[in-house]
Amino acid sequence: MSDASVVPGKAKEANANAKSITSYESKPTPGLLRVKIYTPFKTFYEGDARSLTACNETGKFDILPGHHNFISMLIPCDVLVETPEKKIQTIPTARGLLHVKEDKLIIFMDV
């Protein structure tokens, strides 16, 4: 008796696809931001954060949990990510696009 729905190799492919879901795609931890900072070739930070600091044409700004939906072009600056452990990770960028929605924050760098 054979099961037509099971195709050899498909189970491994399904597991690989399930593992490809990034932590950014999951719900943010309450009281934190879910952050992903990346280029097409490299991810610089992906995970929870207490806050994020960056600069746009009007100056330096901070993003905290509960921030309104927001989109901005970044100017050359150091993006500062405060981790849940209260450590600061510094990520230099020449330019980028920042988007905040529902405590999820994406910076697509070098655009």
C-alpha positions in Angstrom: 0.0 0.0 0.0 1.5 3.3 -1.0 0.6 6.9 0.0 0.4 9.0 -3.2 0.7 12.2 -1.1 4.2 11.4 0.1 6.9 12.1 -2.5 10.5 11.2 -1.7 12.5 14.3 -0.9 9.5 16.5 -0.4 9.5 16.1 3.4 13.1 17.5 3.5 12.1 20.4 1.2 9.0 21.2 3.4 11.3 21.2 6.5 13.8 23.4 4.8 11.0 25.9 3.8 9.7 25.9 7.4 13.1 26.7 8.8 13.5 29.6 6.3 10.9 31.6 8.1 12.9 34.3 9.8 12.5 35.6 13.3 11.4 38.9 11.8 8.3 37.3 10.5 7.1 36.1 13.9 5.3 38.3 16.3 7.3 40.8 18.3 7.9 40.1 22.0 5.7 42.4 24.0 7.6 45.6 25.0 10.2 45.1 22.3 10.6 45.8 18.6 11.3 43.1 16.0 14.1 44.4 13.9 15.8 43.3 10.6 18.6 45.4 9.1 19.9 44.0 5.8 21.2 44.4 2.3 20.5 42.0 -0.6 23.8 40.2 0.3 24.0 40.4 4.1 21.9 40.6 7.2 23.4 42.9 9.8 20.9 42.4 12.6 17.8 40.4 13.0 15.9 39.9 16.3 14.4 41.8 19.2 15.5 45.3 20.3 14.5 47.7 23.0 15.1 50.7 20.7 16.7 51.9 17.5 18.4 55.2 16.8 19.1 56.6 13.3 19.3 59.8 11.3 17.3 61.3 8.4 17.3 64.7 6.7 15.6 66.3 9.7 18.1 64.9 12.3 18.5 62.1 14.8 15.5 60.1 15.9 14.6 57.1 18.1 12.1 54.3 17.5 10.6 52.6 20.6 8.0 49.9 20.9 4.5 51.3 20.2 5.8 53.8 17.6 3.3 54.9 15.0 3.7 53.5 11.4 6.7 55.3 9.9 8.8 55.3 6.8 12.0 57.4 6.2 15.1 57.5 4.1 18.2 57.4 6.2 21.3 59.6 5.6 24.8 58.4 6.2 24.9 57.5 10.0 25.5 54.9 12.6 22.3 52.9 13.3 22.3 52.1 17.0 20.3 49.0 18.1 19.7 48.5 21.8 19.4 44.8 22.4 17.1 43.3 25.0 20.3 42.8 27.2 20.8 46.6 27.0 23.9 46.3 24.8 24.3 48.7 21.9 25.1 47.3 18.5 26.4 49.9 16.0 25.7 49.4 12.3 27.2 52.1 9.9 25.1 52.9 6.9 25.6 55.1 3.8 21.9 55.3 3.2 18.8 53.2 3.8 15.1 52.9 3.9 13.5 52.4 7.3 9.9 51.1 7.8 8.1 50.7 11.0 4.7 48.9 11.3 3.2 47.2 14.4 6.4 47.0 16.3 8.2 45.5 13.3 11.1 47.6 11.9 13.0 47.0 8.7 16.0 48.8 7.4 16.9 48.0 3.8 20.4 49.4 3.5 22.4 50.8 0.6 19.3 51.7 -1.5 
